[in-house]
Amino acid sequence: MMKKAKKLVALLMASTMALSLAACGSKTDSKTSDATTDTSKDAAADTSKDDAKDTATDSADGKTVITFSWWGGDSRHEATIAAVNKFMELNKDIEVKVNYGAWDGWEEKMATGFATGTGSDVTQINWNWLTSFSSDGNVFADLNEYKDIIDLTQFDQTKLDLCTVAGKLQAVPVSMTGRIFYWNKATFEKAGIAVPTSLEELKKAGETFKTKLGDDYYPLAMGELDRTILMVYYLESVYGKPWVEDNKLQYTEEEVQKGLEFIKSLEDSHVIPTIETITGDGADSLDKNPKWMNGIYAGIFEWDSSASKFESALEEGQEFVVGDYFKDMGEYQGGFSKVSLGFSIAESAANKEACAKLVNFLLNEEEGVKIMASERGIPLSKAGLQICTDNDLLNKTVAEANGKVLAWTQFALDPKFEDAKLKNNPDGVYYDVMQGLSYGDYDLATATTTLIDGINAVLGN
């Protein structure tokens, strides 16, 4: 297909660009390797066995050994390692071996561990993993059985219910999240306009950026998954109904096509760059894209819990601000919130009690909470939130974004929305459809049919 040929050319150009950028010293989000840098002699740095589970449950000095894995950016890695080291200091009979990395490729890596029973004892999980990998309850333990160790009373039952699958509480939810706009105010000021507070203003900004700043400047940048989520936000705003309910897509072919027309209109009006342009930038993700770092791309539509990652990536002189939901999208308050992530304990873990102690320490105990703060979003734990509030530990940008998300969003996310067959890069349906539309391989009718057929296949309809 034409999009694949064009993407190959873009990737070749991108690889050249990436080599030239490697020496520029730009900020990066996280290490792409599992291996940690052992800056101390603490046990929390042993990842030499990748994701393979250490079958030994006791170390040479008689300590209980558990493993713990997560993904994220540098600040999350640093905070979590510090918290794990503090946990071991306070629990001298337990040794924690950690394994972490960036999101890119992480789900596929974890899937292998879940399938083979070689995953970590404690795992930071994406919410949809509960249904994707443990729909029968065989992969993750029932945390209700460890409520004498993990203080589950600190969590609203409605949130715990979201993590209950096959009659088992398979994860403790850490935070809730949703997508919201973020803007680089400095670029908008450079263009002589304010950050947009409506869809009308955003579309006008596209033309202003092009005429005043140049063809390379865009008020918003979005990848394939971002576009799909924004399309759902738009459709829910227009029609006032959830994307999927009772395992069925709630939108007609005509309505889905209207959503894709909306996304295409953003490209046509110079609001967002084409997928080919973004691919040609040579970055693994938008926060690592030099055009985001230096303000050429002046907006994103991202999870509220990701605010600090994108803000810290900006170069000096840029100004990161939380945006607002657009009231002129439609008559309804579109958009959804979901459990951002949780902590699970493997059913195969040899010492689940030790694992439960670590989970409770990270979420409910003062020593752990103070170190973790809002690195995984605004805490759902009542105790954790109180500790962070009392000690002024919440990232103010994340807190502002999360407050806006929870106050606005009216819809829940169906867990299959994030099924690997839909959202994985590069083979997921969302990527196929949004690339096909952007590259011109699909007309609107073909893109619509491809999207609906792909979703129905995942839903089993």
N, C-alpha and C positions, 0 to 999 in steps of 0.2 A: 504494500500500500504506500501511497505517496507520503503519508505522515511518518512512516518508518524510515523511508529514505531521507526525508528532511531531518528527522530526529537524529539519524546517524551522523549526518553532516554537522548538525548543531553540537552533538556530543564530541565529535572530533575537534571542532573549534573550541569547545568548552574545555577539553582536556589541556589544550595548549594554553588557554587563558588561566586555567587553574595552576599550571606550573609557574606562570609568571607572577601569579598572585601569592604563591606560597611563601615568598620571601618578604612580603609586605608587612608582616607582623600584625595582621588584622585579628580581632578577637574571634575565638571560635566557641561553639556551644559545648562540645564535649569531646572526649576521646572516642575514636571509632573502634578502638580495640577493647577487648574485654579486660586486658591486663591493667591493673592499677599501677601507679608509680609508688613504690614503697618508700615514703619519705620518713618513716619511723620504723621501729622494730615491732610495732603492734601487729597482732595476728590478722587484723582486718585488711591485709594487703595481699593475701595469698590467692591468686586466681590462675595459677599456672595450669590447672586442669580444665580451663575454659568452663563449659557448662556441665561437664560430667560430674556426677555426684560422688563425693568422697565416701566410699563404702565404710570406712572406719568411723565409728561413733565416738571414739575416745582418742585424745591426742597422747603423745608419748608421756606427758606428765600427768595423765589421768583426767584431763578435762573433757567434758562433753563437747563434741564438735558439731556445730550446725552451719549450714550454708545459707547465704542471703543474696538475692540478685535484684537489680533494678536498672531502669534506663533513665536518662535525663541529661541535663547540661552540667557544666563544670560546678556551678554553685550548689546544685543538688548533690553531686558526688561528694564535694568537700564536706557539706553539712552532714550527710549520711554517714560517711566514714568517721567523722568526729563523734557522732552520736553512738555508733557501734563501738568505738574505742572506749567511750564513757561507760557504756553498758558492760563491757568486759572488765573495766576497772571496778565496777560495783558488783559484778557477778563473776568472781575469780574462778569459779568452777566451770565456766562456759567459754568456749573459744568460737568466734564467728569468722568464717571465711567468706569473703565478699566477691561478687562478680558484677560488673556494671559496664555500661556503654551508652552510645547514642541510640536514638530510636531506629534509625535506618537499618533494616535487616534484623532488628531485635525480635520481632514477633515470630519470624520464621525460625530463628534460633531457639526461642522458648518452646515453640510447637514441637520441635524434635525432642526436647527434654521431657515434655508432658507425655508424648506418645511412648517414650521408651522407659519412663520412670526414673530418668537420670537428672531431672531438674533439681533446682535448689530446694532446700527445706522450707525457707520463707521466701516468697516471691511477691514483688510489686506487680500487680496484675492490672491490665486494662479491663474495664468492666465487661466488655463483650466476650472476654476469654472464658468467663464462667459458662456461658452457653456454647461457645465454640469448641472448647476443649474438655469440659466437664459437665455436660448436660445430664449425664447419668449419675453424677456425684462421685465418680471413681478417682478423679485426679486430686481434688482438694478436700481436706478434712472438714468436718462439721465443727465450727468454732463454738457452737453452743455447748459442746462438751468440755470447753476450757474456760467457761465464764467465771470460774473461781479464780482464774489467773488474768484473763482479759476482762476488764470492767466494761461490759457491754451496756450497762445502764447509762453510760455517757453518750450513747448514740440514740437518736430518735428511731423508734421501731420502723417507721415508714422507710427510713434509709437502709436499715438492716434488711428489710423485706426485699429491697432492690437487689441485694446480694444473696438472696436465698433461692437456690436452684435445686431441684430434685429433693426438696424438703430439707436441705442442709444449708446452714449459713456458711458459704464457702469463701467469704472474704469479709474483712472489716472495711467499710468504706472510709476513705481518708478525707475526701472533700467532694463537693459538687462543682461542676463547671459547665460553661456554655461559651459559645462564640460571640464576640463583640468586635467592633471596629477599634483600631488604634491608629493614630495619625502622628506623623512627624510635623509638628506645628511649624518648625523652621522653614521647611520647604514651601508650605502653603503661604507663609509670610513672604517668602522670596517671590512667589507668584502674585503677591498682592491681594490674596483672598484669605478668608477664614477657613478653618477646618469645616467640612460639611456636616450639617445636622439633618439633612434630608436627602432623599434620592435625587431630587431635582438639582440640589446644589452640587452633589457628587458628579452628575452628568455634565453640568456646566464647567466644573473644575477640569474635566478631561480636555475640553477645548482650550481652556485658559493655560493649562500646563503646556500643551502643544505649541501654542502661539507665543507665549511669554518665556518659557524655559527651554523648549526644544522637543524634538520627536522622542528623545530617550526618556523623558520625564513622564511619570504616570502617577495619578493620585492614589492608585490602589494596585496591588500586585497579588495575584492569586494562582495557586497551583490547581491541579485537577480536583483533589478532594475538597479544597477550599471552595471551589466553584459549585460543587455539588451541594455542600452544606448551605451556601448562600442561596442557591436556587430553592432549596426546601424552605428556608426562612422566608423568601419572597412568596412562594406559593401558599404557605400557611398564613401569611399576612393577607393575601388576596382572598383565599377561600375559607379560612377559619377552621380547617380540619387537619388532623395529624397526617403525617406522611404515610405511616403504616399503623394499622390497628387490627388487633385480633389476627395477626399474621397475614394481613391482606393489604396490598397497596390501595390507598383510598383515592387516588387520582386517576382521572380518565386520560386517554391518549391526548385529547385536545388540551387538557390542563397541563400535562407534563410538557407538551410542546411549547406552551406559553412560557413555562419556566426556562426552557432552553433558549427560547427567543430572547428572554431577559438577559441571560448570560452573554449571548452573542451580541446583544446591543451594547454591552459594556465594552467589548472589544472594538466594535464599530465606532463608538463615540470617544475612543482614546482614553477610556477610564482605566482599563487594565491592558497589559501587554499580552501578546499572543503566547501560547505555550512554547512555540518555537523560539521566541525571544528569551523567555525565562530559561529554557534548556540551554540556550547558547551562552547564558551568563556564567555557566560552569560551576554552580554551587549545588551542594547536596540538598540544601533547604534554604528558605527565604532568609532566616536569621543569619545565615552565613554568606548571603549574596552581597557583594560589594555595593550593588545599587541600592540595597536597603540600608547598608551601613552608612553610606554617604548622602542619603536623602534623595536619590534619583527616583526610587520608589518610595512614595510618601505615605502609604497606608497599607494595612493588612486587616484581615478578618480572622481572628485567632481565638484560641481558648483563653479564658481569663487567667487560668493558672500558668500560662506561658508568657505573661507580660514581662517578667523580669528578664527572661532569656532574650526577648527581642529588644528590650530597652538597653540592656547591657551591651548589645552588639553594635549600637550606634556610635559613630565617631564623635569626637568633640565638636560642639557647636550645633548639634541636632537637639530637638526637644520632643520627647515622647509624651503623648497625652492619650487618655482613654476617651473614646468617642461615645456617641449615643446611638440608640436604635432609631431607625427612620420611621416616623409616624406616617409618612406618605407612601409607604410600601403598599398599604391596603387598609381595610377597615379593622383588621384584627392584629393582635400582638403575636406575630410569628416568631419562630426560633424555638430551640429546645435546650433543656439542661439535662445533665446526666451525671452519674457517679464518675468522677474523673479517673480515679484509680483506687485500688484497695490493696490490702496485705492479706495473702493467703498462706496457709500452711499445707504442705504436700501430704497427701494421704500416706505416702511412702516414707515420710520423715521418721527416723528412728526414735527421736526424743521430742515429741510434740510439746511437752511441757516447757522445755527450754525455749522452743520456738515461740510459744505463747508469751513467755516472759519478755522476749525481745519485742514482739508486736505491741504489747501493753506499754513497754518502756517508751517506744517511739511515739505512741499516740496519746497516752494518758498521764505519764509520770513527768514531773517537773524537769528533772535533769535532761530527759530526752527531748521533751517538747521545746524547751528553750533553745536547744541546738538546731532542731529541725525547723522551728518557726513556721513560715508559710511556703517552704520550698516545694511542697506538693499541693499548694492551694490553701484556702482558708479552712482551718480544721473543722471537721464535723463533730469531733469529740468536744463535749461541753467543757470538760476539764482542760483540754488542750487549748480551746479558744479562750477560756478565761485566763490561763497562764500567759498566752501571747498578748492578750489585751492589757493585762495588768503590767506587763513588762515592755509594752510598746514594741513588740517584735514583728508585727504584721507588716509585710511590704505594702506600703500605702497604695501603690498603683494596682497591685493584685486585689487588695481589699476593695478599692473603688470599683474595679471592673466586675468583681464577683457580686458586689451589691447591686450593680445595675443589671447584671444577668438574671439574678434570682428575683429581682423586682419586676422584670419585664416578661421573661419567657413563660408561656402558658402550656407548652407541649412537652411531653416526655419523649425520649429517644427510644425507638425500638432497638433492642440489642443486636438484631441482625443487620441493622444499618451499617455496622462496622465489620461485617463478615469479611474475611480475607478475600473471598472471591469477588467482592465488590470494591473494597478500598485499597487492596494491596497494589503497590507500584512495582513493576509496570503493567501487570497482567489483569488487574481488577477491572470490573465493568465501568466504574466511574472514570478511570484513566482512559480506557478505550473510547468512551463516549465523548469526554471533554477534549481529548486530543483529536479525535476524528472531526469534531465540530470546529475546533480551532484551526486545524490544518486544512480544512476544506474537503476532507475525504468523505464526510457524512453531510448530507443535507439535513434539515431539521426533522423531516419525517423519518429518515433512517436512524438518526440519533435517538429519536423518541422511542422507536420500536426496539432498538438495541438496549436502551436503558430499561424499559419496562420488562422485556423478556429476561434480562439478566437478573433483575430484582425478583421476579416471579420464580425464577429457577432456584434462587437462594431460599425463598420463602416456601418452596415446595408446591407452588401453585401452577 
